[in-house]
Amino acid sequence: MRGIISAAGYLPHWRLQREAITQVLGTSAGKGQRCVASYDEDSLTMAVEAGRKVLADAPAAPPSAVWFCTTSPTYAEKTNATVAHAALRLGSEVIAADAGSGLRGPAAALRSALRSTDPAVLVLAGDVRTGLSGSVDEKDGGDAGAAVLVGEGAAGSEVAVIAEYLGGASATREFLDRWRSPGEVRTRSWEDRFGEQRYGDLAAQAWEAGLKDAGLDLDQLSKVAVVGPRPRAGAALVKKLGAAGVEVIDSLASSVGFAGAAQPLLMLTALIEQSQPGQVIALLAMADGADVFFFRVTDAAVTAATATTAVTVADQLEDGDNTLLYSKYLSWRNVLPVQPPNRPEPARMSAAAAERRLDWKYGFVGSKDRESSALHLPPARVSFVGGNIDDMDPAPMADIAATVATFTVDSLAYSPSPPVVFAVCDFAGGGRLPVELTDVRPADVSIGMTVEMTFRRLNTADGIANYFWKARPVRGQKTSLGQSETTEQN
């Protein structure tokens, strides 16, 4: 049985209310909100967050291949997927590659993974949707990450498929709908009706072929997720599904926004999370064509949903007080440059130094003395207990919670979003390290609060993105005063 072994979505902490855009620009930006990646997040870091959840849920199914999909890559020539490969601590035998820069990349990668002979394939997606002030991409876009682990499952084995793949189909036609040249912020588009008509025809063609491939009738379907850059594309098919009693789930347009390359996998994750065992579900993704996938939800989905570590897409939408000022959003996207602190900007990172400490920099792996169990962050050759030399075991720390022992708020240190909050954190089971905090307002930081590690982008210099780990409050935790600590500075 081949299908989805695990699926996860990642929604960044921030939300921008669309009415805030209306108040500044004076033109209607619609209702609801959109998800916004923090200044230290990008398509890669959000994909890594989703990938961490997926791999944690399926430790018995290590991937042999990784595909990364985005329309907002960090690099144009260097492979972006290798950064995610390092952050997820995958073996050197695991191939990692980018699935191209178009919106159809996730559907193509998912199709390839479902038809692959590899035991397990990890498909990652992340996107930061931006644009000129008042543009459709700014108003209706959203930032997110998502990941699915595709592979073989068998009865009685440690690997269980939560959604069995039944079949699918694709339809392709060249037409000019939306386009953006490399390096441009603005996305341009042709007349809406033109794209809607083309997508409607392609969706109908792929849908009928997919039903035939899967051996299904329309009345066997329970839920469908429809994804595409045109909200009204495929309207005729959606109407037909509704008339047949098939539920078309919420597109997340009013709560997340259209998350570009992350949207298909994010919607597939939400679709599985909202379904019951035995139900047949479908994903229809429209981007330069149409792709449809049919799945049957299995009993293993219930086990995954009830796991103590399970955090659904719906859970993340209830992430506390996290409203972002429109001016801060514009600053983070470099649409409204602001004066930074009067300190030198960071120099570019050293490629040689980063390679020497690959596991520490990207995987957050310390070292533990074999004799005394003393934990060293960063990893060391000489133990501070007993002085043993080169007698260490690797100590992965990315998934270990920590407690804030003390902290300081620095308004002078260079940051794209000052002030910077630094904290000395004590990790569960041992280990202490000063780290930068993110996804929290300075006023909400307190000694004793619990934090978790998150992979972030520290800075960019000379075209080189410098990644490392920061700490953020555990979503939903309460302080001793009963106040939520899931907010971030404005």
C-alpha positions in Angstrom: 0.0 0.0 0.0 1.5 3.3 -1.1 0.4 6.7 0.2 0.9 9.4 2.7 2.8 8.2 5.8 2.8 11.5 7.6 1.7 15.1 6.7 2.2 18.4 8.5 1.6 22.1 7.9 3.5 25.0 9.5 1.8 28.4 9.9 4.1 31.2 11.1 3.2 33.0 14.4 2.3 36.3 12.8 -1.1 37.5 11.4 -1.7 40.6 9.4 -5.3 41.8 9.5 -6.4 42.9 6.1 -8.3 45.9 7.5 -4.9 47.3 8.5 -4.0 47.5 4.9 -7.3 49.2 4.1 -6.7 51.8 6.9 -3.3 52.8 5.5 -3.9 52.6 1.7 -7.6 53.7 1.7 -8.6 50.9 -0.7 -10.4 47.8 0.3 -8.1 44.8 1.1 -11.0 42.5 1.9 -11.8 40.8 5.2 -10.0 38.3 7.4 -6.3 37.9 7.9 -3.2 36.4 6.3 -0.2 34.5 7.8 3.1 36.4 7.7 6.5 34.9 8.0 8.7 36.6 10.6 11.7 38.7 9.5 13.9 35.7 10.3 11.8 33.2 8.4 11.8 32.2 4.7 10.6 29.5 2.5 13.3 27.1 3.7 12.9 27.6 7.4 9.1 27.1 7.2 9.6 23.9 5.1 12.1 22.7 7.7 9.6 23.2 10.6 7.0 21.2 8.7 9.5 18.5 7.8 10.6 18.2 11.5 7.0 17.4 12.4 6.6 14.8 9.7 9.9 13.0 10.5 9.1 13.0 14.2 5.7 11.3 13.5 7.3 8.6 11.3 10.7 7.6 12.8 10.5 4.2 11.2 10.4 5.6 7.6 13.5 7.6 6.9 13.3 9.2 3.5 15.7 8.2 0.7 14.9 11.4 -1.3 13.9 15.0 -0.5 12.2 17.4 -2.9 11.8 21.1 -2.0 9.2 23.3 -3.7 8.9 27.1 -3.6 8.4 30.2 -5.7 10.6 32.3 -3.3 13.9 30.4 -3.2 16.9 31.7 -1.2 19.3 30.7 -4.0 18.9 30.7 -7.8 21.9 28.5 -8.6 22.8 26.8 -5.4 20.4 23.9 -4.4 18.1 25.1 -1.6 17.0 21.6 -0.6 20.5 20.8 0.8 19.9 23.4 3.5 16.8 21.5 4.6 18.7 18.3 4.3 21.3 19.5 6.8 18.7 21.0 9.2 16.8 17.7 9.2 20.0 15.7 9.8 19.5 13.3 6.9 22.2 11.0 5.7 24.6 11.8 2.9 23.0 9.0 0.8 19.7 10.9 0.7 19.4 12.9 -2.4 18.0 16.5 -2.0 16.9 18.6 -4.9 14.7 21.5 -5.8 11.5 20.9 -7.7 11.7 24.1 -9.8 10.4 27.6 -9.2 6.8 27.4 -10.4 3.5 26.9 -8.6 3.1 23.4 -10.1 6.3 22.1 -8.4 4.5 20.6 -5.4 1.9 18.7 -7.5 4.7 17.3 -9.7 6.9 16.3 -6.7 3.9 14.6 -5.0 3.0 12.8 -8.2 6.6 11.6 -8.6 6.8 10.5 -5.0 3.5 8.5 -5.2 4.8 6.7 -8.3 8.3 6.2 -7.0 9.9 2.9 -6.0 11.7 4.6 -3.1 10.6 3.3 0.3 10.0 6.8 1.5 10.2 10.3 -0.2 9.9 13.6 1.7 8.3 16.4 -0.2 8.8 19.9 1.4 7.2 23.1 0.4 7.4 26.7 1.7 6.6 30.1 0.3 6.7 33.8 1.3 4.1 35.6 -0.8 4.7 39.3 -1.0 4.2 42.0 -3.6 3.8 45.8 -4.0 1.6 47.6 -1.4 -2.0 47.0 -2.2 -1.3 44.2 -4.7 -3.3 41.0 -4.9 -0.3 39.0 -3.6 0.0 41.2 -0.6 -3.7 41.2 0.3 -4.7 37.6 -0.6 -1.3 35.9 -0.2 -0.1 34.0 2.8 3.1 32.5 4.1 3.4 28.9 5.2 5.3 25.6 5.0 4.1 22.1 4.6 5.5 18.6 4.2 4.3 15.1 3.3 6.2 11.8 3.7 5.2 9.4 0.9 6.0 5.7 1.0 5.0 2.1 1.4 3.1 0.8 4.4 2.2 -2.7 5.3 -0.1 -4.4 7.8 1.8 -5.3 11.0 4.8 -3.2 10.1 6.1 -0.1 12.0 5.3 2.0 8.9 1.6 2.8 8.5 0.0 4.8 5.7 -2.5 7.4 6.9 -3.9 8.0 3.4 -3.8 5.3 0.8 -3.2 6.6 -2.7 -6.0 5.4 -5.1 -5.1 7.1 -8.3 -5.1 10.4 -10.1 -4.5 12.3 -13.3 -3.1 15.5 -14.8 -4.0 17.9 -17.6 -1.5 20.4 -19.1 -1.9 23.3 -21.5 0.3 26.3 -22.1 -1.4 29.6 -21.5 -0.4 33.0 -20.0 -2.2 33.6 -16.7 0.2 34.8 -14.0 3.9 35.5 -14.3 6.9 37.1 -12.5 10.4 37.6 -13.8 13.3 36.4 -11.7 14.2 39.1 -9.1 10.9 41.0 -9.4 8.6 41.6 -6.5 5.5 42.2 -8.6 3.5 39.4 -10.0 1.6 40.3 -13.2 -1.5 38.6 -14.5 -3.8 38.4 -17.5 -7.5 39.0 -17.4 -9.2 36.9 -14.6 -11.8 35.4 -16.9 -9.2 34.1 -19.3 -7.4 32.1 -16.6 -10.6 31.0 -14.9 -11.9 29.5 -18.1 -8.7 27.7 -18.9 -8.4 26.3 -15.4 -12.0 25.2 -15.5 -11.5 23.2 -18.6 -8.3 21.6 -17.4 -9.8 20.8 -13.9 -12.8 19.0 -15.5 -10.5 17.0 -17.8 -8.1 15.9 -15.0 -11.0 15.2 -12.7 -12.8 12.8 -15.0 -9.5 11.1 -15.9 -8.6 10.8 -12.3 -11.9 9.2 -11.3 -11.4 6.6 -14.0 -7.8 5.9 -13.0 -8.8 5.4 -9.3 -11.9 3.4 -10.3 -14.2 5.7 -8.3 -17.7 7.2 -8.8 -18.5 10.7 -7.6 -20.8 9.4 -4.9 -17.9 7.6 -3.2 -16.2 10.8 -2.4 -16.5 12.6 1.0 -14.2 15.6 0.9 -12.2 17.6 -1.6 -9.6 20.3 -1.4 -9.4 22.7 -4.3 -6.2 24.8 -4.7 -5.3 27.4 -7.3 -4.2 31.0 -7.7 -7.6 32.0 -9.1 -10.3 31.7 -6.3 -13.1 31.2 -8.9 -11.2 28.7 -11.0 -12.9 25.4 -11.2 -16.2 26.9 -10.0 -18.2 24.7 -12.3 -16.6 21.6 -10.8 -17.0 22.9 -7.3 -20.7 23.4 -7.9 -21.0 19.9 -9.3 -19.4 18.5 -6.2 -21.7 20.4 -3.9 -24.7 19.2 -5.8 -23.5 15.6 -5.4 -23.1 16.0 -1.6 -19.3 16.2 -1.7 -17.8 18.6 0.9 -15.3 21.1 -0.5 -13.3 22.1 2.5 -12.4 25.7 3.4 -9.6 27.1 1.2 -8.1 29.0 4.2 -8.3 32.2 2.1 -9.7 34.3 5.0 -7.4 32.9 7.7 -4.1 32.0 6.0 -4.2 33.3 2.5 -3.0 31.7 -0.7 0.4 30.3 0.3 1.8 29.7 -3.2 3.8 26.5 -3.5 3.0 25.5 0.1 -0.8 25.6 -0.5 -1.3 22.2 -2.1 0.5 20.3 0.7 -1.0 22.5 3.4 -4.5 21.8 2.1 -3.8 18.1 1.7 -2.7 18.1 5.4 -5.8 19.9 6.5 -7.9 17.5 4.4 -6.5 14.5 6.1 -6.8 16.1 9.5 -10.5 16.8 8.9 -11.4 13.3 7.6 -12.4 10.0 9.1 -11.0 6.5 8.4 -12.6 5.0 5.4 -13.5 8.3 3.7 -12.3 8.9 0.2 -10.8 12.3 -0.3 -9.3 14.3 -3.2 -6.9 17.1 -3.8 -7.3 19.2 -6.9 -4.3 21.5 -7.6 -4.5 24.0 -10.4 -1.3 25.7 -11.6 -0.3 25.8 -15.3 -2.5 22.8 -15.6 -4.5 20.7 -13.2 -3.5 17.7 -11.1 -5.9 15.5 -9.1 -5.1 12.9 -6.4 -7.5 10.5 -4.7 -6.8 8.9 -1.3 -8.6 6.7 1.2 -8.0 7.7 4.8 -6.9 4.7 7.0 -7.2 3.9 10.7 -3.6 5.0 11.2 -4.8 8.6 10.7 -6.7 8.4 14.0 -3.5 7.3 15.9 -1.6 10.2 14.3 -4.3 12.7 15.1 -4.5 11.7 18.8 -0.7 11.7 19.4 0.3 14.0 22.2 2.7 15.9 19.9 0.0 16.4 17.1 -0.5 20.1 16.2 -3.0 20.5 13.4 -3.4 23.3 11.0 -6.6 24.3 12.9 -4.6 24.4 16.2 -2.1 26.8 14.7 -4.8 29.2 13.5 -5.7 29.7 17.2 -2.2 30.8 18.1 -3.0 33.6 20.6 -2.4 37.4 20.3 -0.2 37.7 17.2 -1.5 40.7 15.3 1.2 42.5 13.3 1.3 46.2 12.4 1.2 46.9 8.7 4.2 49.1 9.0 6.2 46.3 10.5 5.1 44.0 7.8 6.3 46.5 5.1 9.6 46.8 6.9 10.2 43.1 7.1 9.5 42.8 3.3 11.9 45.7 2.5 9.0 47.6 1.0 9.4 50.3 3.7 13.1 50.6 4.6 13.7 51.9 8.1 16.8 53.1 9.9 18.5 50.1 11.6 20.5 50.3 14.9 23.8 52.2 14.5 25.9 49.1 14.6 27.9 47.4 11.8 25.9 45.0 9.8 27.1 41.4 10.1 29.8 40.1 7.7 29.1 37.2 5.5 29.4 33.8 7.1 32.4 31.6 6.4 31.7 28.6 4.2 34.6 26.7 5.6 33.7 27.3 9.2 30.0 26.4 8.5 31.1 23.1 6.9 33.4 22.2 9.8 30.5 22.5 12.2 27.7 21.3 9.9 25.9 19.2 12.5 26.0 22.0 15.1 25.1 24.9 12.8 22.3 23.2 10.8 21.3 20.3 13.0 21.8 21.8 16.5 23.8 18.8 17.6 25.9 19.1 20.8 28.2 16.6 22.4 27.9 14.5 25.5 30.9 13.1 27.5 30.6 9.3 27.6 31.9 9.0 31.1 30.3 11.9 32.9 27.3 12.5 30.6 28.2 16.2 30.7 26.5 18.0 27.8 28.4 20.6 25.8 26.7 23.3 23.8 28.3 24.0 21.4 30.1 20.6 21.0 33.5 20.4 22.5 36.5 18.1 22.3 37.4 18.4 26.0 34.9 17.7 28.7 34.4 20.3 31.4 33.8 17.5 33.8 36.8 15.2 34.2 38.7 16.7 31.2 38.3 13.7 28.9 39.5 14.4 25.4 37.7 13.3 22.2 35.4 10.9 24.1 32.1 12.3 23.1 28.8 11.1 21.6 26.6 13.3 19.4 23.7 15.0 21.3 20.9 16.1 19.1 19.1 19.0 20.9 16.7 20.6 18.4 13.7 18.7 19.9 14.7 19.3 23.5 12.7 21.9 25.4 14.5 24.5 27.5 13.8 27.0 30.3 14.8 30.7 30.4 17.3 31.2 33.2 17.9 34.9 32.5 17.5 37.3 29.6 18.3 40.8 28.4 16.7 43.1 25.8 19.3 44.7 23.5 18.2 47.8 21.5 21.7 48.5 20.1 22.6 45.1 18.6 22.0 45.0 14.8 18.8 43.3 13.8 16.3 43.7 10.9 13.6 44.0 13.7 15.1 45.5 16.9 15.2 45.1 19.8 16.9 41.7 20.2 16.0 39.5 23.1 18.8 37.2 24.3 18.3 34.5 26.9 20.4 32.0 28.8 18.4 28.8 28.4 18.8 25.6 30.5 17.9 22.5 28.4 15.9 19.5 29.9 18.4 16.8 30.8 21.4 19.2 30.9 23.1 21.8 28.8 23.0 25.6 29.0 23.3 28.1 26.1 22.7 31.8 25.4 20.3 32.0 22.4 18.2 34.7 20.7 14.5 34.5 21.2 12.0 35.0 18.5 8.1 35.0 18.1 7.8 36.9 21.4 7.4 40.5 22.5 10.1 41.6 25.0 7.4 42.5 27.6 6.2 38.9 27.5 9.5 37.2 28.3 9.8 35.9 31.8 12.3 33.8 33.7 11.1 30.2 33.9 9.2 30.2 30.7 9.5 27.2 28.5 11.0 27.6 25.0 11.6 25.3 22.0 14.2 25.5 19.3 13.4 26.7 15.8 15.5 26.9 12.6 15.8 30.5 11.5 17.6 32.8 9.1 20.0 35.1 11.1 21.0 37.4 8.3 22.1 37.7 4.7 25.4 39.2 3.5 27.0 39.1 0.1 24.1 37.0 -1.1 24.8 34.3 1.5 22.0 33.3 3.9 23.2 32.6 7.4 21.0 30.0 9.1 21.1 28.9 12.8 18.7 28.1 15.6 16.8 30.4 17.9 14.3 29.7 20.7 10.6 30.6 20.8 7.9 30.2 23.4 6.1 26.9 23.2 2.8 27.7 21.6 -0.1 27.8 24.0 2.0 27.7 27.2 0.9 29.7 30.3 3.0 31.7 32.6 2.8 31.6 36.4 0.4 34.6 36.2 -1.8 32.7 33.7 -0.9 34.9 30.8 -0.3 33.4 27.3 3.2 33.7 26.0 2.5 33.0 22.4 2.8 36.7 21.2 5.6 38.4 19.4 6.9 41.9 19.3 5.2 44.4 17.1 
